[in-house]
Amino acid sequence: MHSSSPPSPDYDFRAPDDWSDFTEVVGLAYGGYDHSPEHRALVAELLEPKRSLLACVAGRPCATLAGYSLDMTLPGTGPRPVFGIGYVAVSPAHRRRGLMRDMIQRVLTDLHTTRAEPVAVLNSTEPALYGRFGFGAASQAVTLTIPLEARALTEGPADDGPPLTLEVTSPAEAEAAIAAVCRALLAERPGTLRREGAWLRRALADPPADRHGSGRLLCMLATDGAGPRGYALYRLTAGWTHSCPRFAVSVQELSACDPAAYAFLWRALLDVDLSGTVTAGARPVDDPVLALLADPRSAAPTVRDQLYARAVDVDRALSGRGYATEAEVVLEVTDPLCPWNEGRWRLITGATGADCVRTRAHADLALTARELGAVLLGGGSLVQLARAGRVAELRPGAVRAAAAAFRHDPAPYCPVVF
């Protein structure tokens, strides 16, 4: 006798009261892992209950979605409002019933009807998961593992400014300097988030229970007489080789306002006493250190997907960013989750901005919301997507012309996981 699946219960959707409504579902969805009280306090401070969502059965939460009001740099612009999505989780007993799709669709529909943020972004724990909801891999990151024998750097850039000095301190003591560097670099790369208040405190937090055997978080500051020019957050993990100490150096973040300060910090990290391997877990895919290393092959660079993005409203998303070249292209967009986006859109880009409106003209390119999300931040390549069969060129030459307009240099990057 074949067993039948139990009937789906009736779900109620509401905004959470606070982070406590999330804890049980999130804990179960992530294998029962329990964060430290300090970590829970930080994520609770970041939660925006009115912009978040719960699915409940008989009043008990069974699925969660956290919504964040973010300012993110888009190609050719300063920071613009985007909607961040995090902690999308479904408890084990309620999986495979469409709850995740339902919650995401509810949130996107609300953003559309209220004319709120035109772009939504998220970090994905499963790369194949969010494409079906119209999110495309919009940025990439590279992991570097630099062994002791491959630490030589090429000749660094000349520095005509005041001499740099190095200071090693705690992140808390360096908070003002780190904030100043972050502000100075905010508009440089698409994907960069404005980090102030609780968002910066979370980046600098170092609860002992979350160190997992490593040492405390440290901060290197590169400064001159005029102020900070760069910082690096890192920690050491003790190890021994033939009775000799060999610390593993893990670089959490590194940002600098100029090439000289950037090279200065990398030289200092590669010269930490008693250290062996230096690992940087998530760097921009075009990180300058790849050009600084004399032997980048030995650093074993490994590229992975990072930030995912999607257009809430095609017209507002495409007209709200800048473009590298002038172009005119008609896009035929398929978007079953957000049917208001379906149809043909004429995009005209120029030096003073862009305009995107509905049209009945013949389409030049056909693509889904997923492919559009992949190029929203200037990182994905329309040429690559077309050669993979994911973008159809309906007018000869349209792919290359649109690809040149959409691409951004430097590549998008977001060091923040939300």
N, C-alpha and C positions, 0 to 999 in steps of 0.2 A: 504494500500500500504506500503510495507516494505521500510524503508529508507536504503540507502546504505552508506557505509563509504566513506568519501572523498578520492580521489586518493592521494597517497603519493607523496609529492613534490620531486624534485631532490635535493639531499643534496651535498654540497661541503664541503670538509674537509681540514683544514689548521691549522697551528700553530697560537696561539694567538699572538698579538703584546705585550700585557701586561695584568695585572689583570682586567683592565676596560672592556675587552672583556668577562669576566666571570660574572660580577656583576649582570646583569639583570637575566640571566638564573639561577644562583645559588640562588638569592633572591626569585625568583618565585618557584623554586623546593623545597625550605625550608619554604614554607608558607608565603612568603613576609617578613620574618625576615630580619632586616637591622642591620648589625654589626656596631660598633662604628668606626669612622675614624681611631682611633689608631689600632684597630684590622685589618681593611682593609689594612692599611699600612704594618703591619707585614706579612700578608699572601701574599701581593704583592711582598714583598722582597724575600719570599721563592720560588715564582713561577719560574719555568724554562721554558720559552716560547718555546724553541726549542724542548723540550721533552714533551710538552703538546699538546692537540688537541681540536679543535673546529669543530662542525658541523654547517653549515650555510645554510640558505635559502634566496636567493636574497641578499646575503651579510650580513644578520643579524644572529648572533649566536643563535642557538636553543638547543645546547647540548655542554657539557664541560667535559674535563678530564685533570686533572693536573698530571704531571709526575715529580717525584723527584729522584735525585741521592743520595742514602742513603748508609751509611756504617752500617751494622748490624752484630752482633755476631751470628754465626751459631754454632750448636753443635760441640764441640771439636776443634773449631777454634777461632781465633781473629775476629775482624770485617772484613766483606767481602762486596763487592758492591752488593746491591740489588736495584730493581726498585720499588719505592713507587708510589702508585696510590691514588689520592684523588680528592675530588670535582667532582665526576662523577654525573652529573645532566642533566636532560632533561626537557625542558620547558613543561608545561601542554598540550599545543596544539600539541605537537609532540611525546607524549608518545605512547607506544604500537606499535611502528613501527620498532623495532629492532635497534634503534640508539645506545643504550648502548652496546649491543652485538657487533655491527659493530665497535665502537670505541675501545673497549677492544681488539677485534681480530686484528685490525690494529696495535695497540701498541705492542701486543705480537709478531705479525709477524715481526715487525721491530726489536724488540729485538733479535729475532731468526736469522734473515738474517744478521744483523750487528754483531752477536756474542757479544752482550752487556751483561747486567746482566742476570745470569741464573735463578734467582728467583725473582718473583714479589710479593709484599705484599700490603695489604690495610686494612683499618678499615671499617666495614660495618654498615650502619645504619639499614639495614634489614637483619637479619641472613639468611633467606632463599634465598636471592637474588643471591649471587655470586657463590653458589655451581654449578649452571648450566654453569658457565664460568670456572670451574675447580679449583676454590679456596676452600680450606678446612680450617676449624676452627683450627688454629695452636697453639693458646694459649688461656688460660682462665684467668679471674681475679675474685677476690672475694671482695664483699662489706661488710664492718663491721659497725655495729651501736652499740656502746658500751655505755650502760646506766650508770648512776652514781653509781648504786649499784654493778656493775660488773667490776669495774676498778682494782681490786686487781690483781697483777702479781705474778707469782711464783718467787722463788729466782733467781736473775739475775746471769749472769756469772761472775766469778772472773776476775778482771782487774789488771794485774800485771804491766801495763804501767803507765805513768804519770797520775795524777788525771785529770779528765775531768771537764771542765767548760762550763757553758751554756751562750750563748749570743742570745738575741732576737733583730733582726734588720730588715731592709728592704731587699728584694731580690736583689735589685740593688747594695746595699752596700756589699752584700755577694756573688756577682757573681763569683769572682775569687775562693773563697772557694768552692762554689757549683761545678764549673767546675773541680776543682781538685778532688773532690769526684767522680764525674761522670767518669773522666778518669781512676781513680783507679778501678772502678767497671765494666768497659766496657766489659771485657772478661768473666765476671762471669756467666751471664745468656744468653742463646739464646734469640734473639728478642730485645736485648738492642741496641739502636742506639747511634752512635757517635753524641753528641750534642755540637756544637761549633757555634760561630757567631750568625747568625739570628735564628737558631734553639734554641739556649739557650736563646736568648733574648725573643723569643716568650713564652718559658716556664715560664719566670720570669715577663712577662708583666702583668700589672694590671690596665687597663683603667677603670676609675671610672664608665663609662657608662655600663660596663660589669659586675659589681659586683652584680647587682640584689638584692639590699637591704642588702648585707653582708658588713662587714668591709674590710679594705684594706688587701692585702696579706702580711703576715708576714713570717719571716724566723727564725727558731731556728738553731743555730750552736752548735755542740759538738766539742770542741777543747781541745788540750793539748799543752804542750810547743813546740811540733814538728809541729803543724799545725792542720787543720780540719780533723776530723774523721767521720763526718756525718752531715746531715742537714735535716730539715723538713720544708716544705712549708705548711702554713695553714692560715685559716681565721676564724673569729668569726662572728656569726649572733646573734644579740640581741634578747632576749625573756624574758618573765616574768612569774613566777609561784607564785601565792598567794602573789603578790606585791613584790616578791624577784627576782632580776635579775638572769637569767639562760642562759648563752651564749651557743649556739650550736657551737662546734668546728668541722670544716671541714678540714680534712687532705688531701692536694692535692698531696704531694709527701713526701716520707721519705726514705732516703738511708743512709747507714752507712758502714764503711770499716771493722768493726769487731763487734762481738756480744755484747761487753760491751757498745760500743757507740750506738748500735741499741737499747738496752734495756734502756739506759740512756735517749734517745730522747723520747721513748714511755712513760716512767715514767713522763717526763716533760709535755708531751701533756695531759696525763690523770690527771695531777695535776694543770691544768690551773684554776686560781681563778674564782669563780662565774660561772663555766661551768656546763652544764648538760650532754647532749649526745655528744659523740665524734664519728664522722663518718669518715671512710676512704673509699672513693668511688671506687677505683680500685687498689687493692693490688695483688701481686702474689698469685696464688692459693695455694702455699705451704709457704705463708708468715710465718716467725718465730713467729710473734705476736700471731698466733693461738696456739702455744705451750707455749708462755709466759703467756697468760691469764689464771688465775686460773679457770675462768668460761667461756670458749669460747662459750658455747651454748647460753648464754645470749647476746652475740655479734651478734647473728642472721646472721651468715655468709651466703651470697647469691652468688652463682657462676654464672658467665655469660661468653659467648664467648667474645673474644677480637680481636686478630690479625688474619687475614686470609692470607694464603700463597698459591702459586702455582708454580710448576716447569715450567719455560719457555722452557728449554731443559732438558729432563729427565737425560741424561748422565752427563751433566755439573752440574746440581743441586745436584745429588746424589753423585758424586765424589768430590764435593767441600765442603762437611761437614764431621765431624768425627762421629765415632760410638762407642758404649759402649763395644761391644764384636766382636769377629771374627765371620763372617757368610758368607755363599754363598747362594744366592737365585736368582731365575729367576722370574722376574715380568712381567706379561702380562698387559699392560697399554692400557686403552681406553681413547681417548682424541679427540673428534670430533672438538673442537675449534682450536686445534693445532695438525693437523694430522701428523706432523713430529714426534710426540711423540708416536704414536700408534705402537704397536708391543711388542716384547719380549726383555727384558733387563736383562743381567746377572750382578748382583751386588755382588762384593767381598769386604768385609770389613776386615781391619786388624789394627794392632797397628800403622803402618806407613801411613795409609790413606785408600782410597777406590778407586775402579775401577769399572766403569759401561760402558758396551758395548752392542751393539746389538748381538742377538744370535738366533739360530734356535732351541735351546734346548727346551725340554718340560717345560712349566711354572710350578712354585711352588705356586704362588699366582696370582690371577686376581683381578684387582682393576681399578678404574677410576682415572683421574687426581685429582679429588676432594679429594679422600682418601689419595692419595700421598701427596697432599698439607697439609692435617691434621697432617701428621707425619714428615714433613720436618724439623721442628724446635725442634723435640724431645718431643713434648707435647702430641700429640694424641696417642692412643693405638690401635695397629693393632688387638690385641685380642678383644678389645671392638667392633671395627668396624666389625670384622669377626662374632662376636656373634649377631650383628645387621643385618647381611646379606649383608653388604656393601663390604666385602672382601671375596673372595672365596679361600679356602685352597685346592690346587690341589695336594699337597704332604703332607702326615701326618707329623705333627711337624713343618712345615714351618712357620706357623703363630707365634708360640711362639719364635722360633729362631730369626726371623726377628724383632719381637716386642722388644726383649731384646737388639738387636743391635741399633734400631732406637731411643729408649727412652733416655732421658737426665735428669740428676738430678744435679742442681735444674731445676725446670720447666721453660719453656720459658715465657717471660713477656716483654711487651713494654709499658712504661708509656706515650708514645708520640702518640697523635692523629694527623694524617696528612691528 
